[in-house]
Amino acid sequence: MAKKKNFIITISGTPGSGKSTVAKNITSIFNAQRVYIGGLWRDIAKEKNMTLEELNKYVMDNPQADIDMDKKIAKEARQLVKKSIVIVEGRVQFLFLPESVKIFIKANPEEAAKRVWQEIQNPKNKKERNEANITSLAELKTNQKERASNDIIRYKKIYHIDYTNESQYDFILDTSNISAEEATRKVTDFIDKTAK
């Protein structure tokens, strides 16, 4: 891999698509800094003694919290890129960082729910994700469908965009039928070919 000047990569996508796995992997490959907005929101939810789902509902009625977070993250990314490549994982960061390489990762809802269900069988992962108390795969599918719908409504209300509109991105990857390793390779190959 040839040495290139530093740049920002934004990763958006649907729940359970493998965004975080790919982001972690390419962070390592590019020796980059990673900014994970979902993790920051999960930390805030824990501080407020809320589940992530409860915090998301709160933010729907208090959009300034979203705006403040997104502006703060964009500012941080622009500082970090002075010293290294930066991976920013968040639904709408492509909007705040238009200079970034914009990647959208998706998976069909059935496969996405299976992945998350498998992940939360590990108590450590369940605690880190701070999801609502889900007791079955069927319940998780319903929960994820509602969350995806609420995310679309939330960002349309705040930013007047549909973050799932794929025309906004430089690279779209459907991970429904591929491994995390293959997804990482495809994203890495695209970045290598296009990042300046």
C-alpha positions in Angstrom: 0.0 0.0 0.0 1.5 3.3 -1.1 1.8 6.1 1.4 -0.8 8.7 0.7 -1.6 12.0 2.4 -4.0 11.9 5.3 -7.8 11.9 4.6 -11.1 11.2 6.3 -13.3 8.2 5.6 -17.0 8.4 6.8 -18.9 5.2 7.2 -22.6 5.1 7.4 -25.1 2.3 6.9 -27.9 0.2 8.3 -28.0 -1.5 11.7 -26.3 -4.9 11.9 -24.5 -4.4 8.5 -21.0 -4.8 9.9 -20.1 -1.1 9.9 -18.2 -1.3 13.1 -16.3 -4.4 12.2 -15.2 -2.9 8.9 -14.4 0.4 10.6 -12.2 -1.4 13.2 -10.5 -3.5 10.6 -9.6 -0.6 8.2 -8.5 1.5 11.2 -5.9 -1.1 11.8 -5.0 -1.5 8.1 -4.5 2.2 7.6 -3.0 2.9 11.0 -5.8 5.4 11.4 -7.7 7.2 14.2 -11.3 6.0 14.6 -14.2 8.1 15.9 -17.3 6.0 16.7 -20.4 8.1 17.2 -22.5 5.1 18.2 -20.0 4.4 21.1 -20.3 8.0 22.2 -24.1 7.9 22.2 -23.9 4.6 24.1 -21.7 6.3 26.8 -24.2 9.2 27.0 -27.1 6.7 27.4 -25.3 4.9 30.3 -24.5 8.3 32.0 -28.3 9.1 31.8 -29.2 5.6 32.9 -31.0 4.9 29.6 -30.8 2.2 27.0 -29.7 3.3 23.5 -33.3 3.0 22.4 -34.5 5.3 25.2 -31.8 7.9 24.3 -32.8 7.8 20.6 -36.4 8.6 21.5 -35.2 11.4 23.8 -33.1 12.9 21.0 -36.1 12.8 18.6 -37.6 15.5 20.8 -34.4 17.3 21.4 -32.6 17.5 18.0 -30.1 20.1 19.2 -28.3 17.2 21.0 -27.7 15.5 17.5 -26.6 18.7 15.9 -24.1 19.5 18.7 -22.7 16.0 18.6 -22.3 16.0 14.8 -20.6 19.4 14.7 -18.3 18.3 17.5 -17.3 15.1 15.8 -16.7 16.8 12.4 -14.4 19.4 14.2 -12.6 16.6 15.9 -12.1 14.7 12.7 -10.6 17.7 11.0 -8.1 18.1 13.8 -7.2 14.4 13.8 -6.6 14.3 10.0 -3.7 16.7 10.4 -1.8 13.8 12.0 -3.3 10.6 10.6 -6.0 9.1 8.4 -9.3 9.3 10.2 -12.3 6.8 10.1 -15.6 8.4 11.3 -18.4 6.0 11.9 -21.8 7.7 12.0 -25.1 7.9 10.1 -24.8 11.4 8.8 -21.1 12.4 9.2 -20.8 12.4 5.4 -23.0 15.5 5.4 -20.7 17.3 7.9 -17.5 16.1 6.2 -18.2 16.5 2.5 -14.4 16.2 1.8 -14.4 12.6 3.1 -14.4 9.3 1.2 -18.1 8.4 1.9 -18.9 4.7 2.4 -22.4 3.2 3.0 -22.6 -0.4 4.3 -25.9 -2.3 4.3 -27.3 -5.8 4.9 -30.7 -7.3 4.5 -32.7 -7.0 7.7 -32.9 -10.7 8.3 -29.1 -11.2 8.1 -28.5 -8.1 10.1 -30.7 -9.2 13.0 -29.1 -12.6 13.1 -25.6 -11.0 13.4 -26.7 -8.7 16.2 -28.5 -11.6 18.0 -25.4 -13.7 17.8 -23.3 -10.9 19.1 -25.5 -10.1 22.1 -25.4 -13.7 23.3 -22.1 -12.7 24.8 -22.9 -10.8 28.0 -19.9 -8.4 27.5 -21.1 -7.5 24.0 -24.7 -7.1 25.2 -23.5 -4.7 27.9 -21.4 -2.7 25.5 -24.2 -2.3 23.0 -26.6 -1.2 25.7 -29.6 -2.3 23.7 -33.1 -2.7 25.2 -33.7 -6.0 27.0 -34.3 -8.3 23.9 -35.3 -11.9 24.6 -35.7 -13.4 21.1 -34.5 -13.0 17.5 -38.0 -12.1 16.4 -38.2 -9.3 19.0 -34.7 -8.1 17.8 -35.9 -8.0 14.2 -38.9 -5.8 15.2 -36.7 -3.6 17.3 -34.1 -3.1 14.5 -36.9 -2.4 12.0 -38.3 0.3 14.3 -34.9 1.7 15.0 -34.0 1.9 11.2 -37.3 3.7 10.5 -36.9 6.1 13.5 -33.3 6.9 12.3 -34.6 7.9 8.8 -37.4 10.0 10.4 -34.9 11.6 12.9 -32.4 12.7 10.2 -35.0 13.9 7.8 -36.5 16.0 10.6 -33.1 17.5 11.6 -31.1 17.6 8.4 -33.7 17.2 5.7 -31.9 14.2 4.2 -32.5 10.5 3.9 -29.2 8.9 5.0 -30.1 5.7 3.2 -30.2 7.5 -0.2 -27.2 5.7 -1.8 -26.5 8.5 -4.3 -24.9 10.5 -1.5 -22.0 8.0 -1.2 -18.8 7.1 -3.1 -19.0 3.4 -2.4 -21.9 1.2 -1.4 -21.3 -2.3 -0.1 -24.0 -5.0 0.6 -22.5 -7.4 3.2 -25.6 -9.7 3.4 -23.8 -12.6 1.7 -20.1 -11.9 2.4 -17.7 -12.4 5.3 -16.3 -9.5 7.4 -12.9 -10.2 5.9 -14.3 -9.9 2.3 -16.2 -6.7 3.3 -13.0 -5.3 4.7 -11.0 -6.2 1.6 -13.6 -4.6 -0.7 -13.6 -1.3 1.3 -9.8 -1.3 1.5 -9.4 -1.9 -2.2 -11.8 1.0 -2.9 -10.0 3.4 -0.6 -6.6 2.4 -2.1 -7.9 3.2 -5.6 -9.7 6.4 -4.8 -8.3 8.2 -1.8 -5.9 11.0 -2.8 
